[in-house]
């Protein structure tokens, strides 16, 4: 891989997704706390940030059940 050189402030890391060795300045932390290389990096999907609309399922008119009438 060619990552056996010394670079001040950087260290060797293994990508959590592909398993290859990279220098730490070539990797990023994803939203799910994986430390991955730039090739494996994925943005968080926009659907994760949607808020559902609250559905009001109450009945507008409520009446008690009438008592049974036997003939």
C-alpha positions in Angstrom: 0.0 0.0 0.0 2.9 2.4 0.5 1.8 3.6 3.9 5.0 2.7 5.7 6.4 6.2 5.6 6.5 8.6 8.6 4.3 11.7 8.6 4.2 14.1 11.5 0.8 14.1 13.1 -0.5 11.1 11.2 -0.7 7.5 12.1 -1.7 4.2 10.4 -5.3 3.2 10.6 -7.4 0.4 9.2 -10.5 1.4 7.3 -13.6 0.0 9.2 -15.3 -0.7 5.9 -12.8 -2.0 3.4 -10.0 -3.2 5.7 -7.1 -1.5 3.9 -4.4 0.5 5.7 -4.3 4.3 5.3 -2.8 7.3 7.0 -5.1 9.0 9.5 -5.3 12.2 7.6 -6.8 10.3 4.6 -9.7 9.0 6.6 -12.9 10.5 8.1 -15.4 9.6 10.8 -18.9 8.8 9.5 -22.2 9.6 11.2 -22.3 6.0 12.6 -18.8 6.3 14.2 -16.9 4.3 11.6 -13.4 5.5 10.8 -13.3 5.0 7.0 -11.2 6.1 4.0 -12.3 8.8 1.6 -13.4 6.1 -1.0 -15.7 4.3 1.5 -17.1 7.5 3.0 -20.9 7.9 2.7 -23.0 10.9 3.7 -26.0 10.3 6.0 -29.2 9.9 4.0 -31.5 12.9 4.1 -34.5 10.6 4.9 -33.0 10.1 8.3 -33.8 13.7 9.2 -37.5 13.8 8.2 -40.1 14.3 10.9 -43.4 12.5 10.6 -46.6 14.5 10.6 -48.6 13.8 13.7 -51.9 12.1 12.7 -54.9 13.2 14.8 -57.1 10.1 14.9 -59.7 11.3 17.4 -63.4 10.9 16.6 -65.0 14.4 16.4 -68.3 13.4 18.1 -68.3 10.8 20.9 -71.5 9.4 22.4 -72.0 6.7 25.0 -73.5 3.4 23.9 -77.2 3.3 24.7 -78.6 0.8 27.1 -80.3 -2.3 25.6 -84.1 -2.2 25.4 -85.8 -5.5 25.6 -89.4 -5.8 24.2 
